[in-house]
Amino acid sequence: MAKAYWVATYRAIKSPDAMAAYAKLSRPAIEAAGGRVLARGMPVAAYEHGLMERVVLIEFDSVERAKAAYESPAYKAAHDLLGDGTDRDIRIVEAAE
């Protein structure tokens, strides 16, 4: 079974307070679901059409685990705190074999 990754990019953080409240709950929820935060922060470089946006990369043991983490009650509670405090997208991708 291939590993999977959450790739989250933040186009805008409109509410730093909402982001802080989200961060306080989201990481423990993600780690409890088996996620491992590999990278987070601003890119050190962006090429071609890349954007200098905050990026978070989280590894899971499988696509199923990644989806289950996103849909878990603990992560939902964190997500609810975020509300519309950011413009972002989250993608789940399967690792190349």
C-alpha positions in Angstrom: 0.0 0.0 0.0 1.4 3.4 -1.1 1.8 6.3 1.3 -0.3 9.4 0.8 0.3 13.1 1.4 -1.8 16.0 2.3 -0.6 19.1 0.4 -2.2 22.3 1.7 -1.5 25.7 0.2 -2.7 28.9 1.7 -3.4 31.7 -0.7 -4.4 34.0 2.2 -4.6 34.0 5.9 -7.4 36.4 6.6 -7.6 35.8 10.4 -4.4 35.0 12.3 -6.5 34.4 15.4 -8.6 31.7 13.6 -5.4 30.2 12.2 -3.8 30.0 15.6 -6.9 28.4 17.1 -7.0 25.9 14.2 -3.2 25.1 14.6 -3.6 24.4 18.3 -6.1 21.6 17.5 -5.3 20.4 14.0 -1.8 19.1 14.5 -2.7 16.8 17.5 -5.8 15.6 15.5 -3.7 14.9 12.4 -1.0 13.1 14.4 -3.6 11.1 16.3 -4.9 9.9 12.9 -1.4 8.8 11.9 -0.2 11.9 10.1 3.3 13.1 10.2 4.0 16.8 9.4 7.0 16.8 7.0 7.2 20.4 6.1 5.3 23.7 6.8 6.0 27.3 6.1 6.8 29.6 3.2 8.7 28.2 0.2 12.4 29.1 0.0 12.0 29.3 -3.8 9.1 29.1 -6.3 9.8 28.3 -10.0 7.8 28.5 -13.2 4.2 29.4 -12.1 4.9 28.6 -8.5 3.6 31.0 -5.8 5.2 32.1 -2.6 2.3 30.7 -0.5 2.4 28.9 2.8 2.6 25.1 2.2 2.0 22.2 4.6 3.0 18.7 3.7 1.7 15.8 5.8 2.5 12.1 5.3 0.1 9.2 5.9 0.5 5.5 5.6 -2.3 5.3 2.9 -4.9 7.3 1.0 -7.5 5.8 3.3 -5.8 7.0 6.4 -5.4 10.5 4.9 -9.1 10.7 4.0 -10.1 9.4 7.4 -8.0 12.0 9.2 -9.6 14.8 7.2 -13.1 13.4 8.0 -12.4 12.7 11.7 -14.4 14.4 14.4 -11.1 15.8 16.0 -10.0 17.4 12.7 -13.5 18.7 12.0 -13.4 20.5 15.4 -10.2 22.2 14.4 -11.5 23.0 10.9 -14.6 24.6 12.4 -12.4 27.0 14.4 -10.7 28.0 11.1 -14.0 29.0 9.5 -13.4 31.4 6.7 -10.1 32.6 8.2 -8.1 31.4 5.3 -8.2 30.8 1.5 -6.5 27.5 1.0 -6.8 24.2 -0.7 -5.9 20.7 0.5 -5.1 17.9 -1.9 -4.4 14.3 -1.1 -2.0 12.6 -3.4 -0.7 9.0 -3.5 3.0 8.4 -3.4 4.8 7.2 -6.5 5.8 3.6 -6.2 
